[in-house]
Amino acid sequence: MADDRPLLFFDSGVGGLSVLAPTRALLPRAPLVYAADSAGFPYGIRSEGEIAARVPALLGRLAERYRPRLIVIACNTASTIALGHVRAALDVPIVGTVPAIKPAAERSRSRTIGVLGTEATVRQPYVDDLAARFAADCTVLRHGSAELVQLAEACLRGAAVDPARFDAVLAGLFDQPGGKDIDVIVNACTHFPLVADALGAAATRALGRTVAFVDGGPGIARRIAALTEGQTWPDLAPPGTAVFTAAPDPALAPALGRFGLTALEQL
Ligand code: DGL
């Protein structure tokens, strides 16, 4: 009998869609639930204590309601702070999303990489550890931007955003000492790949050359495929569900539909 238990993706807002998309491409028959803690959004300006308490509790409720076969914390902020707490609390395989510093270091020729995340993520010891392990011979410049999270949310709601606002965000990296040498930027917040084109254009405007952007989405998709190898899926993926902790915003429905999420619910 086909196993119809879903994969459950969790983020504070719409950012986790950048992780869901490559997973959906790799596992097209997987039933999907996308959960956004819209009542707790944004996470990037919250304290470690708040996130460490909030995320495991919410995931516990979501796991009870949807009985997922696997949970993906599709949020760097929640993963770098609360991954251990969630794994200790739940008896479901958990995949986290952490800054893709390793692939960035493998790719950089200038040996100067940028890490663009939320303020909460870029100050985490988890990031110090990734930089020490995988980019010890690189200069790793960090910038936390709550503004870019808001811009990505606005774009997904169909708003037109002034390109100068992306320029201002990237100046936070390029204007640091040595910042002009950056050739690879880690999108260390799942919201940011959703505005990849605008970021790429802003980087080219600033430096007069292209900059590569990397994120964890494709690697996470491969990890999920490996962890679910041998499991069965429905013949046809059922419509995906998006669940919010506050009332769902109808302005998001078209974008969610593009990711296969057609049922909107509130937790
Ligand atoms: N998408 C989230 C991340 O990957 C957090 C955005 C926010 O709520 O500040 O860090």
Residues whose N, C-alpha, C, O or C-beta is under 5 A from the ligand:
A	BS01	DGL	D11 S12 G15 F41 P42 Y43 G44 I45 A74 C75 N76 T77 T118 V149 A188 C189 T190 H191
